[in-house]
Amino acid sequence: MSASDEVLDVVDEHDRVVGRAPRGEVYARGLIHRCTFIQVRDGEGRVFVHRRTPTKLVYPSLYDMFVGGVVGAGESYDAAALREAEEELGVSGLPRPVPLFRFLYDSGGVAGKWWSAVYEVRCELPVRPQVEEVAWHAFLSEEELTARLAEWEWVPDGRAAYERLLAHRGR
């Protein structure tokens, strides 16, 4: 099954399920769906940053300071956060990501709107990122990440989630 065939819950502006559709149709019609964003820190507190592969359906080849992805039909945000983090990092046995907050993101027509659940998790396991998802990766200190914000092209939804995360933490 290709990524565009994956079935997602379609939700309304209040995050209530109103139907289901394949991801390709959800994106093409701009239907509201659900996503997870997980900030991953290593044992030293550095943030996992990666560049997406050029084959991604949305925001190919851009940098991101979160792992994550769409929530499958009938799947909870919490289950999706753990699944996505383990898949993208190439690990198993990751602690359960801690939920922080949710917000409705509007892509401005790129792929519609999506409810975005933001999480954090500490990963002290050696990572082997999924080659289909991650073209490059590193753990960066907060200072290094801040310096790269103006230098690299970031996924807009991840950047929005990061700005909200900084506000959530009072920075």
DSSP file with accessible surface (Angstrom, degrees, kcal/mol):
  #  RESIDUE AA STRUCTURE BP1 BP2  ACC     N-H-->O    O-->H-N    N-H-->O    O-->H-N    TCO  KAPPA ALPHA  PHI   PSI    X-CA   Y-CA   Z-CA
    1    1 A M              0   0  184      0, 0.0     2,-0.1     0, 0.0     5,-0.0   0.000 360.0 360.0 360.0 133.4    0.0    0.0    0.0
    2    2 A S    >>  -     0   0   57      1,-0.1     3,-1.5     4,-0.0     4,-0.6  -0.436 360.0-107.2 -83.5 163.1    1.3    3.4   -0.9
    3    3 A A  G >4 S+     0   0   48      1,-0.3     3,-1.0     2,-0.2    20,-0.3   0.863 119.6  58.6 -58.6 -35.6    1.2    6.4    1.5
    4    4 A S  G 34 S+     0   0   42      1,-0.2    20,-2.9    19,-0.2    21,-0.4   0.707 102.5  54.7 -71.0 -15.3   -1.6    8.0   -0.5
    5    5 A D  G <4 S+     0   0   87     -3,-1.5    -1,-0.2    18,-0.2    -2,-0.2   0.593  78.2 116.0 -90.6 -12.1   -3.7    4.9    0.0
    6    6 A E    <<  -     0   0   39     -3,-1.0    17,-2.9    -4,-0.6     2,-0.4  -0.359  68.6-125.4 -60.0 131.1   -3.5    5.0    3.8
    7    7 A V  E     -A   22   0A  70     15,-0.3    66,-2.1    16,-0.1     2,-0.3  -0.668  31.2-173.4 -86.4 131.2   -7.0    5.6    5.3
    8    8 A L  E     -AB  21  72A   1     13,-2.9    13,-2.0    -2,-0.4     2,-0.3  -0.871  29.0-108.2-119.3 154.2   -7.3    8.5    7.7
    9    9 A D  E     -A   20   0A   8     62,-0.6     2,-0.5    -2,-0.3    25,-0.4  -0.649  30.4-142.2 -74.4 135.9  -10.1    9.8    9.9
   10   10 A V  E     -A   19   0A  16      9,-3.2     8,-3.3    -2,-0.3     9,-1.3  -0.881  25.8-172.4 -97.6 131.8  -11.5   13.1    8.5
   11   11 A V  E     -A   17   0A   4     21,-2.5    21,-0.4    -2,-0.5     6,-0.2  -0.795  17.1-122.4-123.1 167.7  -12.4   15.5   11.3
   12   12 A D    >   -     0   0   34      4,-1.8     3,-2.2    -2,-0.3    -1,-0.1  -0.306  47.9 -79.8 -98.3-173.7  -14.2   18.8   11.7
   13   13 A E  T 3  S+     0   0   92      1,-0.3    91,-0.1     2,-0.1    -1,-0.0   0.635 132.4  52.0 -63.4 -13.3  -12.9   22.1   13.1
   14   14 A H  T 3  S-     0   0  130      2,-0.1    -1,-0.3    90,-0.0    90,-0.0   0.192 120.3-107.4-107.0  12.7  -13.6   20.8   16.6
   15   15 A D  S <  S+     0   0   20     -3,-2.2     2,-0.4     1,-0.2    -2,-0.1   0.769  71.3 144.1  66.6  30.6  -11.5   17.6   16.0
   16   16 A R        -     0   0  145      1,-0.0    -4,-1.8     2,-0.0    -1,-0.2  -0.856  56.9-110.5 -99.2 134.9  -14.6   15.3   15.8
   17   17 A V  E     +A   11   0A  75     -2,-0.4    -6,-0.3    -6,-0.2     3,-0.1  -0.443  41.8 166.2 -66.5 128.5  -14.5   12.4   13.4
   18   18 A V  E     -     0   0A  93     -8,-3.3     2,-0.3     1,-0.3    -7,-0.2   0.373  61.1 -37.9-122.2  -2.2  -16.9   13.0   10.5
   19   19 A G  E     -A   10   0A  31     -9,-1.3    -9,-3.2     2,-0.0    -1,-0.3  -0.982  56.2 -99.9 168.7-171.8  -15.7   10.3    8.0
   20   20 A R  E     +A    9   0A 156     -2,-0.3   -11,-0.2   -11,-0.3   -13,-0.1  -0.986  32.8 162.1-140.3 149.3  -12.8    8.4    6.5
   21   21 A A  E     -A    8   0A   8    -13,-2.0   -13,-2.9    -2,-0.3    52,-0.1  -0.981  44.3 -86.0-160.6 156.4  -10.8    8.8    3.3
   22   22 A P  E >>  -A    7   0A  47      0, 0.0     4,-2.5     0, 0.0     3,-0.5  -0.371  43.6-114.9 -63.8 148.2   -7.5    7.7    1.7
   23   23 A R  H 3> S+     0   0   30    -17,-2.9     4,-2.8   -20,-0.3     5,-0.3   0.875 115.1  56.0 -53.7 -43.1   -4.6   10.1    2.5
   24   24 A G  H 3> S+     0   0   28    -20,-2.9     4,-2.5     1,-0.2    -1,-0.2   0.906 111.0  44.0 -57.6 -41.6   -4.3   11.1   -1.2
   25   25 A E  H <> S+     0   0   77     -3,-0.5     4,-2.7   -21,-0.4     6,-0.3   0.898 110.7  54.9 -69.6 -41.1   -7.9   12.2   -1.3
   26   26 A V  H  X>S+     0   0    0     -4,-2.5     5,-2.2     1,-0.2     4,-0.7   0.943 113.9  41.4 -56.5 -48.2   -7.7   14.0    2.1
   27   27 A Y  H ><5S+     0   0   40     -4,-2.8     3,-0.7     3,-0.2    -2,-0.2   0.936 114.8  50.4 -65.7 -46.9   -4.8   16.0    0.7
   28   28 A A  H 3<5S+     0   0   89     -4,-2.5    -2,-0.2    -5,-0.3    -1,-0.2   0.869 118.1  38.4 -61.9 -37.3   -6.3   16.6   -2.7
   29   29 A R  H 3<5S-     0   0  157     -4,-2.7    -1,-0.2    -5,-0.1    -2,-0.2   0.470 107.8-122.6 -93.6  -2.2   -9.6   17.8   -1.2
   30   30 A G  T <<5 +     0   0   32     -4,-0.7    83,-0.4    -3,-0.7    -3,-0.2   0.854  48.0 172.5  65.8  36.6   -8.1   19.7    1.7
   31   31 A L      < -     0   0   35     -5,-2.2     2,-0.3    -6,-0.3    -1,-0.2  -0.481  37.3-107.2 -79.5 147.7  -10.0   17.7    4.3
   32   32 A I        +     0   0   20    -21,-0.4   -21,-2.5    -2,-0.2    82,-0.2  -0.577  51.5 157.8 -76.3 132.5   -9.1   18.2    8.0
   33   33 A H  E     -c  114   0B   2     80,-1.2    82,-3.0    -2,-0.3     2,-0.4  -0.663  36.6 -91.2-139.2-167.9   -7.2   15.3    9.5
   34   34 A R  E     +c  115   0B  39    -25,-0.4    37,-2.5    37,-0.4     2,-0.3  -0.930  33.8 174.8-122.1 142.9   -4.9   14.5   12.4
   35   35 A C  E     -cD 116  70B  11     80,-3.0    82,-2.4    -2,-0.4     2,-0.4  -0.943  19.0-138.5-138.4 159.2   -1.1   14.5   12.8
   36   36 A T  E     -cD 117  69B   3     33,-2.7    33,-0.8    -2,-0.3     2,-0.4  -0.911   7.7-165.1-118.0 148.0    1.4   14.1   15.6
   37   37 A F  E     -cD 118  68B   7     80,-2.7    82,-3.2    -2,-0.4     2,-0.5  -0.986   9.7-172.3-130.0 118.3    4.6   16.1   16.2
   38   38 A I  E     -cD 119  67B   0     29,-3.3    29,-2.4    -2,-0.4     2,-0.6  -0.956  14.1-151.0-119.6 117.9    7.1   14.5   18.6
   39   39 A Q  E     -c  120   0B   1     80,-2.8    82,-2.3    -2,-0.5     2,-0.5  -0.781  19.8-158.0 -84.1 124.3   10.2   16.5   19.7
   40   40 A V  E     -c  121   0B   1     -2,-0.6     8,-3.0     8,-0.3     2,-0.4  -0.898  10.4-173.3-109.2 128.6   12.9   13.9   20.5
   41   41 A R  E     -cE 122  47B  35     80,-2.3    82,-3.2    -2,-0.5     6,-0.2  -0.937  15.3-137.0-118.2 145.6   15.8   14.7   22.8
   42   42 A D    >   -     0   0   13      4,-1.9     3,-2.2    -2,-0.4    82,-0.2  -0.215  44.2 -81.1 -86.7-175.1   18.8   12.4   23.4
   43   43 A G  T 3  S+     0   0   46     80,-0.4    81,-0.1     1,-0.3    -1,-0.1   0.717 131.8  52.8 -62.2 -20.5   20.4   11.7   26.8
   44   44 A E  T 3  S-     0   0  151      2,-0.1    -1,-0.3    97,-0.0    80,-0.0   0.378 120.2-107.6 -94.6   0.7   22.3   15.1   26.6
   45   45 A G    <   +     0   0   21     -3,-2.2     2,-0.1     1,-0.3    -2,-0.1   0.515  70.0 145.8  86.9   5.5   19.1   17.0   25.9
   46   46 A R        -     0   0   82     95,-0.1    -4,-1.9    93,-0.1     2,-0.4  -0.466  48.8-116.6 -78.0 152.6   19.9   17.7   22.3
   47   47 A V  E     -EF  41 140B   0     93,-3.2    93,-3.1    -6,-0.2     2,-0.4  -0.727  19.4-122.6 -94.6 132.7   17.0   17.8   19.7
   48   48 A F  E     - F   0 139B   2     -8,-3.0     2,-0.4    -2,-0.4    -8,-0.3  -0.595  36.3-179.3 -71.6 123.3   16.7   15.3   16.9
   49   49 A V  E     + F   0 138B   0     89,-3.0    89,-2.2    -2,-0.4     2,-0.3  -0.967   3.0 171.8-125.1 142.2   16.6   17.3   13.6
   50   50 A H  E     -GF  64 137B   1     14,-2.4    14,-2.7    -2,-0.4     2,-0.5  -0.964  31.8-124.8-146.0 163.3   16.3   15.8   10.1
   51   51 A R  E     -GF  63 136B  73     85,-2.2    84,-3.0    -2,-0.3    85,-1.0  -0.948  35.8-124.0-108.2 130.9   15.8   16.6    6.5
   52   52 A R  E     - F   0 134B  33     10,-3.0    82,-0.2    -2,-0.5    81,-0.1  -0.344  28.9-102.1 -70.6 153.6   12.9   14.9    4.8
   53   53 A T    >   -     0   0   10     80,-1.2     3,-1.4    79,-0.1     8,-1.2  -0.334  27.5-115.7 -71.9 157.8   13.4   12.7    1.8
   54   54 A P  T 3  S+     0   0   90      0, 0.0    -1,-0.1     0, 0.0    -2,-0.1   0.627 110.7  66.1 -70.8  -8.2   12.5   14.2   -1.7
   55   55 A T  T 3  S+     0   0  114     77,-0.2    78,-0.0     3,-0.0    77,-0.0   0.461  71.1 121.9 -92.7  -0.6    9.7   11.5   -2.0
   56   56 A K    <   -     0   0   36     -3,-1.4     3,-0.1     1,-0.1    77,-0.0  -0.339  64.5-134.5 -63.6 143.5    7.6   12.8    0.8
   57   57 A L  S    S+     0   0   89      1,-0.1     2,-0.4     2,-0.1    -1,-0.1   0.847  91.2  35.0 -66.8 -36.1    4.0   13.7   -0.2
   58   58 A V  S    S-     0   0   16      1,-0.2    -1,-0.1    53,-0.0    97,-0.0  -0.976 129.6  -4.7-124.3 134.8    4.1   17.0    1.7
   59   59 A Y  S >  S-     0   0   24     -2,-0.4     3,-1.2     1,-0.1    -7,-0.2   0.896  78.7-161.9  54.3  52.7    7.1   19.3    2.2
   60   60 A P  T 3   +     0   0   59      0, 0.0    -1,-0.1     0, 0.0    -7,-0.1  -0.296  66.2   7.9 -64.0 146.4    9.7   17.1    0.5
   61   61 A S  T 3  S+     0   0   48     -8,-1.2     2,-0.2     1,-0.2    92,-0.1   0.532  96.6 126.9  63.8  11.8   13.4   17.8    1.3
   62   62 A L    <   -     0   0   22     -3,-1.2   -10,-3.0    -9,-0.2    92,-0.2  -0.595  61.5-107.1 -95.7 161.3   12.7   20.3    4.0
   63   63 A Y  E     -Gh  51 154B  47     90,-2.8    92,-2.8   -12,-0.2     2,-0.3  -0.543  33.3-171.8 -85.2 153.4   14.1   20.2    7.5
   64   64 A D  E     -G   50   0B   9    -14,-2.7   -14,-2.4    90,-0.2    89,-0.0  -0.997  26.9-158.4-146.7 143.5   12.1   19.4   10.6
   65   65 A M  S    S+     0   0    1     -2,-0.3     2,-0.3   -16,-0.2   -25,-0.3   0.183  81.7  60.8-104.0  13.7   12.7   19.4   14.4
   66   66 A F        -     0   0    1    -27,-0.1     2,-0.3   -16,-0.1   -27,-0.2  -0.966  66.9-147.2-132.4 152.6    9.9   16.9   15.0
   67   67 A V  E     +D   38   0B   3    -29,-2.4   -29,-3.3    -2,-0.3     2,-0.3  -0.727  51.9  92.5-102.3 166.4    9.3   13.3   14.0
   68   68 A G  E     -D   37   0B  11     16,-0.3     2,-0.3    -2,-0.3   -31,-0.2  -0.955  38.5-170.4 147.0-164.3    5.7   12.3   13.5
   69   69 A G  E     -D   36   0B  21    -33,-0.8   -33,-2.7    -2,-0.3    15,-0.1  -0.985  42.5 -21.1 164.9-165.6    3.0   12.0   10.9
   70   70 A V  E     -D   35   0B   3     -2,-0.3     2,-0.5   -35,-0.2   -35,-0.3  -0.307  53.8-122.5 -72.4 151.6   -0.6   11.3   10.2
   71   71 A V        -     0   0    4    -37,-2.5   -62,-0.6   -62,-0.1   -37,-0.4  -0.826  33.1-127.0 -91.3 124.6   -2.9    9.5   12.6
   72   72 A G  B >   -B    8   0A   9     -2,-0.5     3,-2.2     4,-0.2   -64,-0.2  -0.237  38.7 -74.0 -70.2 162.3   -4.5    6.5   11.0
   73   73 A A  T 3  S+     0   0   31    -66,-2.1    -1,-0.2     1,-0.3     3,-0.1  -0.330 120.8   5.6 -57.5 127.7   -8.2    5.8   10.9
   74   74 A G  T 3  S+     0   0   56      1,-0.3     2,-0.3    -3,-0.1    -1,-0.3   0.448 102.3 126.3  78.1  -0.1   -9.4    4.7   14.3
   75   75 A E    <   -     0   0   39     -3,-2.2    -1,-0.3     1,-0.0     2,-0.1  -0.666  57.8-125.8 -91.8 145.3   -5.9    5.3   15.9
   76   76 A S     >  -     0   0   66     -2,-0.3     4,-2.4     1,-0.1     5,-0.2  -0.493  21.0-117.2 -82.2 158.3   -5.5    7.5   19.0
   77   77 A Y  H  > S+     0   0   11      1,-0.2     4,-2.7     2,-0.2     5,-0.2   0.921 116.1  52.6 -57.1 -45.3   -3.0   10.5   19.0
   78   78 A D  H  > S+     0   0   70      1,-0.2     4,-2.0     2,-0.2    -1,-0.2   0.919 110.5  45.8 -61.2 -44.4   -1.0    8.7   21.7
   79   79 A A  H  > S+     0   0   40      1,-0.2     4,-2.6     2,-0.2    -1,-0.2   0.916 113.9  49.4 -65.4 -41.3   -0.7    5.5   19.8
   80   80 A A  H  X S+     0   0    0     -4,-2.4     4,-3.2     1,-0.2     5,-0.3   0.893 107.7  54.8 -65.0 -39.0    0.2    7.3   16.6
   81   81 A A  H  X S+     0   0    0     -4,-2.7     4,-2.3     2,-0.2     5,-0.2   0.940 112.6  41.8 -61.4 -46.7    2.9    9.4   18.4
   82   82 A L  H  X S+     0   0   29     -4,-2.0     4,-2.6     2,-0.2     5,-0.3   0.949 117.0  48.0 -65.5 -47.0    4.6    6.3   19.7
   83   83 A R  H  X S+     0   0   60     -4,-2.6     4,-2.7     1,-0.2     5,-0.2   0.949 114.6  45.1 -58.8 -50.4    4.3    4.4   16.4
   84   84 A E  H  X S+     0   0   11     -4,-3.2     4,-2.8    -5,-0.2     5,-0.3   0.909 113.2  50.0 -63.5 -42.5    5.6    7.3   14.3
   85   85 A A  H  X S+     0   0    0     -4,-2.3     4,-2.3    -5,-0.3     5,-0.2   0.946 114.0  44.5 -63.1 -46.3    8.5    8.1   16.7
   86   86 A E  H  X>S+     0   0   46     -4,-2.6     5,-1.8    -5,-0.2     4,-1.4   0.918 115.7  48.2 -64.9 -41.9    9.6    4.5   16.7
   87   87 A E  H  <5S+     0   0   78     -4,-2.7    43,-0.3    -5,-0.3    -2,-0.2   0.957 115.7  41.8 -62.2 -52.5    9.2    4.1   12.9
   88   88 A E  H  <5S+     0   0    3     -4,-2.8    42,-1.5     1,-0.2    -1,-0.2   0.858 119.9  43.1 -67.9 -35.4   11.1    7.3   12.0
   89   89 A L  H  <5S-     0   0    0     -4,-2.3    39,-2.9    -5,-0.3    -1,-0.2   0.670 104.9-128.4 -82.1 -17.6   13.9    6.8   14.5
   90   90 A G  T  <5 +     0   0   22     -4,-1.4     2,-0.3     1,-0.3    -3,-0.2   0.897  66.5 119.2  71.3  40.2   14.2    3.1   13.7
   91   91 A V      < -     0   0   12     -5,-1.8     2,-0.3    -6,-0.2    -1,-0.3  -0.858  48.2-153.5-128.5 165.7   14.0    2.1   17.4
   92   92 A S  S    S+     0   0   95     -2,-0.3     0, 0.0     1,-0.1     0, 0.0  -0.978  74.8  41.3-137.2 151.7   11.7   -0.1   19.5
   93   93 A G  S    S+     0   0   66     -2,-0.3    -1,-0.1     1,-0.2     3,-0.1   0.676  71.7 162.3  87.2  19.5   11.0    0.2   23.2
   94   94 A L        -     0   0   10    -12,-0.1    -1,-0.2    -3,-0.1    29,-0.1  -0.427  46.3-103.7 -67.9 142.1   10.8    4.0   23.2
   95   95 A P        -     0   0   74      0, 0.0    -1,-0.1     0, 0.0     3,-0.1  -0.326  50.0 -85.7 -60.2 155.3    9.2    5.5   26.3
   96   96 A R        -     0   0  154      1,-0.1   -17,-0.1    -3,-0.1   -18,-0.0  -0.438  50.4-112.8 -64.2 125.5    5.6    6.7   25.7
   97   97 A P        -     0   0    6      0, 0.0    24,-0.2     0, 0.0   -15,-0.1  -0.337  28.3-121.8 -59.6 142.9    5.8   10.3   24.3
   98   98 A V  E     -I  120   0B  77     22,-3.1    22,-1.6    -3,-0.1     2,-0.2  -0.772  22.4-128.2 -90.4 122.7    4.3   12.9   26.7
   99   99 A P  E     +I  119   0B  77      0, 0.0    20,-0.2     0, 0.0     3,-0.1  -0.492  31.7 170.8 -71.7 138.5    1.4   14.9   25.2
  100  100 A L  E     -     0   0B  37     18,-3.0     2,-0.3     1,-0.4    19,-0.2   0.768  53.3 -40.5-112.4 -53.5    1.8   18.7   25.5
  101  101 A F  E     -I  118   0B  45     17,-1.2    17,-3.1     2,-0.0    -1,-0.4  -0.976  44.7-128.2-167.8 170.6   -0.9   20.5   23.5
  102  102 A R  E     +I  117   0B 130     -2,-0.3     2,-0.3    15,-0.2    15,-0.2  -0.953  21.6 174.5-129.5 152.2   -2.9   20.5   20.3
  103  103 A F  E     -I  116   0B  15     13,-1.8    13,-3.2    -2,-0.3     2,-0.6  -0.985  34.3-112.7-152.4 156.7   -3.6   23.1   17.6
  104  104 A L  E     -I  115   0B  45     -2,-0.3     2,-0.4    11,-0.2    11,-0.2  -0.827  33.7-158.3 -93.0 117.5   -5.3   23.4   14.3
  105  105 A Y  E     -I  114   0B  29      9,-3.0     9,-2.2    -2,-0.6     2,-0.6  -0.826   5.6-156.8 -99.7 135.0   -2.8   24.0   11.5
  106  106 A D  E     -I  113   0B  89     -2,-0.4     7,-0.2     7,-0.2    -2,-0.0  -0.949   2.4-162.3-111.5 115.9   -3.8   25.6    8.2
  107  107 A S    >   -     0   0   12      5,-2.6     3,-0.7    -2,-0.6     6,-0.1   0.474  40.3-117.1 -77.3  -2.8   -1.3   24.8    5.4
  108  108 A G  T 3  S-     0   0   68      1,-0.2     5,-0.1     4,-0.2    -1,-0.1   0.845  77.7 -42.6  70.5  30.3   -2.7   27.6    3.2
  109  109 A G  T 3  S+     0   0   67      3,-0.3    -1,-0.2   -79,-0.0     4,-0.1   0.296 113.1 109.0 101.2  -9.7   -3.8   25.3    0.5
  110  110 A V  S <  S-     0   0   87     -3,-0.7   -80,-0.1     2,-0.2    -2,-0.1   0.958 110.4 -22.7 -64.7 -49.2   -0.8   22.9    0.3
  111  111 A A  S    S-     0   0    1      1,-0.4     2,-0.2   -81,-0.1    -1,-0.1   0.086  97.3-106.6-151.7  26.4   -2.7   20.0    1.9
  112  112 A G        -     0   0   10    -82,-0.1    -5,-2.6   -84,-0.1    -1,-0.4  -0.557  58.5 -40.2  87.7-146.1   -5.6   21.5    3.9
  113  113 A K  E     - I   0 106B  57    -83,-0.4   -80,-1.2    -7,-0.2     2,-0.3  -0.884  50.8-170.5-121.9 153.4   -5.8   21.7    7.6
  114  114 A W  E     -cI  33 105B   7     -9,-2.2    -9,-3.0    -2,-0.3     2,-0.4  -0.996  27.8-120.4-147.5 141.7   -4.8   19.3   10.3
  115  115 A W  E     -cI  34 104B  42    -82,-3.0   -80,-3.0    -2,-0.3     2,-0.6  -0.673  35.6-153.6 -73.9 129.2   -5.1   18.9   14.0
  116  116 A S  E     -cI  35 103B   0    -13,-3.2   -13,-1.8    -2,-0.4     2,-0.6  -0.939  10.5-163.8-117.0 115.1   -1.6   18.8   15.4
  117  117 A A  E     -cI  36 102B   2    -82,-2.4   -80,-2.7    -2,-0.6     2,-0.4  -0.884  14.2-152.0 -99.8 120.0   -0.9   17.0   18.7
  118  118 A V  E     +cI  37 101B   0    -17,-3.1   -18,-3.0    -2,-0.6   -17,-1.2  -0.811  20.9 169.2-100.3 133.0    2.6   18.0   20.0
  119  119 A Y  E     -cI  38  99B   2    -82,-3.2   -80,-2.8    -2,-0.4     2,-0.3  -0.829  21.0-146.8-130.7 168.3    4.6   15.6   22.2
  120  120 A E  E     +cI  39  98B  63    -22,-1.6   -22,-3.1    -2,-0.3     2,-0.3  -0.981  17.7 172.4-137.8 151.2    8.0   15.2   23.6
  121  121 A V  E     -c   40   0B  11    -82,-2.3   -80,-2.3    -2,-0.3     2,-0.5  -0.987  27.8-129.8-153.4 149.4   10.1   12.1   24.3
  122  122 A R  E     -c   41   0B 106     -2,-0.3     2,-0.5   -82,-0.2   -80,-0.2  -0.900  21.3-166.4-101.2 130.5   13.6   11.2   25.4
  123  123 A C        +     0   0    3    -82,-3.2   -80,-0.4    -2,-0.5     4,-0.1  -0.951  20.5 165.0-120.9 110.4   15.4    8.7   23.3
  124  124 A E        +     0   0  145     -2,-0.5    -1,-0.1   -82,-0.2   -82,-0.1   0.257  51.9 100.4-104.8  10.3   18.6    7.2   24.7
  125  125 A L  S    S-     0   0   72      1,-0.1     2,-0.3   -83,-0.0   -82,-0.1  -0.601  88.6 -95.9 -89.5 152.8   18.6    4.4   22.2
  126  126 A P        -     0   0   99      0, 0.0     2,-0.3     0, 0.0    -1,-0.1  -0.539  46.5-134.5 -66.8 129.4   20.8    4.4   19.1
  127  127 A V        -     0   0   29     -2,-0.3   -37,-0.2    -4,-0.1   -36,-0.1  -0.679  26.1-177.5 -91.9 145.4   18.7    5.7   16.3
  128  128 A R        -     0   0  157    -39,-2.9     3,-0.1    -2,-0.3    -1,-0.0  -0.696  28.5-145.6-134.2  76.0   18.6    4.2   12.8
  129  129 A P        -     0   0   22      0, 0.0     2,-0.3     0, 0.0   -40,-0.2  -0.073  24.6 -97.9 -54.5 146.1   16.2    6.6   11.0
  130  130 A Q    >>  -     0   0   54    -42,-1.5     4,-2.9   -43,-0.3     3,-1.6  -0.451  27.9-146.6 -64.8 118.9   13.9    5.2    8.3
  131  131 A V  T 34 S+     0   0  114     -2,-0.3    -1,-0.2     1,-0.3   -43,-0.0   0.767  96.9  59.1 -65.1 -24.4   15.6    5.8    4.9
  132  132 A E  T 34 S+     0   0  115      1,-0.1    -1,-0.3   -79,-0.1   -77,-0.2   0.709 120.0  28.0 -73.5 -19.8   12.2    6.4    3.2
  133  133 A E  T <4 S+     0   0   38     -3,-1.6   -80,-1.2     1,-0.2     2,-0.5   0.722 117.4  52.9-108.6 -34.9   11.5    9.3    5.6
  134  134 A V  E  <  +F   52   0B  11     -4,-2.9   -82,-0.2   -82,-0.2    -1,-0.2  -0.932  42.8 174.1-121.3 117.4   14.8   10.7    6.7
  135  135 A A  E    S+     0   0B  48    -84,-3.0     2,-0.3    -2,-0.5   -83,-0.2   0.764  79.2   1.3 -87.8 -29.5   17.6   11.9    4.2
  136  136 A W  E     +F   51   0B  91    -85,-1.0   -85,-2.2     2,-0.0    -1,-0.3  -0.978  68.8 179.5-154.1 151.0   19.9   13.4    6.9
  137  137 A H  E     +F   50   0B  73     -2,-0.3     2,-0.3   -87,-0.2   -87,-0.2  -0.992   8.1 162.3-154.9 158.1   19.7   13.7   10.7
  138  138 A A  E     -F   49   0B  27    -89,-2.2   -89,-3.0    -2,-0.3     2,-0.6  -0.952  38.9-113.4-163.4 158.9   21.6   14.9   13.8
  139  139 A F  E     -F   48   0B  38     -2,-0.3     2,-0.4   -91,-0.2   -91,-0.2  -0.926  41.2-168.0 -97.4 121.7   21.0   15.8   17.4
  140  140 A L  E     -F   47   0B  13    -93,-3.1   -93,-3.2    -2,-0.6    -2,-0.0  -0.883  20.4-119.8-113.5 144.8   21.5   19.6   17.8
  141  141 A S     >  -     0   0   30     -2,-0.4     4,-2.9   -95,-0.2     5,-0.2  -0.295  37.3-104.4 -69.0 162.8   21.7   21.7   20.9
  142  142 A E  H  > S+     0   0   33      1,-0.2     4,-2.7     2,-0.2     5,-0.2   0.894 124.6  52.2 -55.6 -39.8   19.1   24.4   21.4
  143  143 A E  H  > S+     0   0  144      2,-0.2     4,-2.2     1,-0.2    -1,-0.2   0.916 110.4  46.5 -64.2 -44.7   21.7   26.9   20.4
  144  144 A E  H  > S+     0   0   77      2,-0.2     4,-1.9     1,-0.2    -2,-0.2   0.921 113.3  49.6 -63.4 -42.9   22.6   25.0   17.2
  145  145 A L  H  X S+     0   0    0     -4,-2.9     4,-1.2     1,-0.2    -2,-0.2   0.944 110.2  50.0 -61.7 -47.1   18.9   24.6   16.4
  146  146 A T  H >X S+     0   0   80     -4,-2.7     3,-0.6     1,-0.2     4,-0.5   0.911 109.7  51.6 -58.6 -42.2   18.2   28.3   16.9
  147  147 A A  H >< S+     0   0   45     -4,-2.2     3,-0.6     1,-0.2     4,-0.4   0.868 109.5  50.4 -62.7 -35.8   21.1   29.2   14.7
  148  148 A R  H 3X S+     0   0   70     -4,-1.9     4,-2.5     1,-0.2     3,-0.4   0.669  87.9  83.3 -78.2 -16.4   19.8   27.0   11.9
  149  149 A L  H << S+     0   0   24     -4,-1.2    -1,-0.2    -3,-0.6     5,-0.2   0.872 100.0  36.5 -56.9 -37.6   16.3   28.4   12.0
  150  150 A A  T << S+     0   0   99     -3,-0.6    -1,-0.3    -4,-0.5    -2,-0.2   0.653 119.9  49.8 -87.9 -15.3   17.3   31.3    9.7
  151  151 A E  T  4 S+     0   0  127     -3,-0.4     2,-0.3    -4,-0.4    -2,-0.2   0.795 104.4  52.8 -94.0 -35.5   19.7   29.2    7.6
  152  152 A W  S  < S-     0   0   60     -4,-2.5     2,-0.7   -90,-0.0   -90,-0.1  -0.727  82.1-113.1-106.5 156.9   17.7   26.2    6.6
  153  153 A E        -     0   0  139     -2,-0.3   -90,-2.8   -92,-0.1     2,-0.3  -0.793  40.6-162.8 -89.6 117.5   14.2   25.8    5.0
  154  154 A W  B     -h   63   0B  17     -2,-0.7   -90,-0.2   -92,-0.2  -103,-0.1  -0.691  28.8 -96.8-102.9 151.9   11.9   24.2    7.5
  155  155 A V     >  -     0   0    0    -92,-2.8     4,-2.4    -2,-0.3     5,-0.2  -0.458  36.1-134.2 -62.3 131.2    8.6   22.4    7.1
  156  156 A P  H  > S+     0   0   54      0, 0.0     4,-2.4     0, 0.0     5,-0.2   0.880 101.9  49.9 -62.0 -37.1    6.0   25.2    7.9
  157  157 A D  H  > S+     0   0   17      2,-0.2     4,-2.5     1,-0.2     5,-0.2   0.912 112.3  47.7 -70.3 -38.0    3.8   23.0   10.2
  158  158 A G  H  > S+     0   0    0      2,-0.2     4,-2.7     1,-0.2    -1,-0.2   0.907 111.3  51.2 -65.8 -39.7    6.9   21.9   12.2
  159  159 A R  H  X S+     0   0   78     -4,-2.4     4,-2.5     2,-0.2    -2,-0.2   0.925 110.9  48.5 -63.0 -42.5    8.0   25.5   12.5
  160  160 A A  H  X S+     0   0   14     -4,-2.4     4,-2.1     1,-0.2    -2,-0.2   0.920 112.5  48.3 -63.1 -42.3    4.6   26.5   13.7
  161  161 A A  H  X S+     0   0    0     -4,-2.5     4,-2.4     2,-0.2    -2,-0.2   0.905 110.8  51.6 -65.0 -38.9    4.6   23.7   16.2
  162  162 A Y  H  X S+     0   0    2     -4,-2.7     4,-2.6     2,-0.2    -2,-0.2   0.919 108.8  49.7 -65.2 -43.2    8.1   24.7   17.4
  163  163 A E  H  X S+     0   0  104     -4,-2.5     4,-2.0     1,-0.2    -1,-0.2   0.914 113.1  47.2 -62.7 -39.8    7.0   28.3   17.9
  164  164 A R  H  X S+     0   0  109     -4,-2.1     4,-2.8     2,-0.2    -1,-0.2   0.880 109.9  53.8 -67.3 -36.4    4.0   27.2   19.9
  165  165 A L  H  X S+     0   0    0     -4,-2.4     4,-2.0     2,-0.2    -2,-0.2   0.923 107.7  49.7 -64.4 -43.0    6.2   24.8   21.9
  166  166 A L  H  <>S+     0   0   41     -4,-2.6     5,-3.1     2,-0.2     4,-0.2   0.924 113.1  46.8 -61.0 -42.3    8.6   27.6   22.8
  167  167 A A  H ><5S+     0   0   71     -4,-2.0     3,-1.4     3,-0.2    -2,-0.2   0.908 109.4  54.6 -64.8 -40.5    5.6   29.7   23.9
  168  168 A H  H 3<5S+     0   0  101     -4,-2.8    -1,-0.2     1,-0.3    -2,-0.2   0.863 110.3  46.2 -60.2 -36.2    4.2   26.7   25.9
  169  169 A R  T 3<5S-     0   0   64     -4,-2.0    -1,-0.3    -5,-0.1    -2,-0.2   0.402 119.7-112.2 -86.8  -1.5    7.5   26.5   27.7
  170  170 A G  T < 5       0   0   68     -3,-1.4    -3,-0.2     1,-0.2    -2,-0.1   0.754 360.0 360.0  78.9  26.7    7.5   30.2   28.3
  171  171 A R      <       0   0  163     -5,-3.1    -1,-0.2    -6,-0.2    -2,-0.1  -0.780 360.0 360.0-102.1 360.0   10.5   31.1   26.1
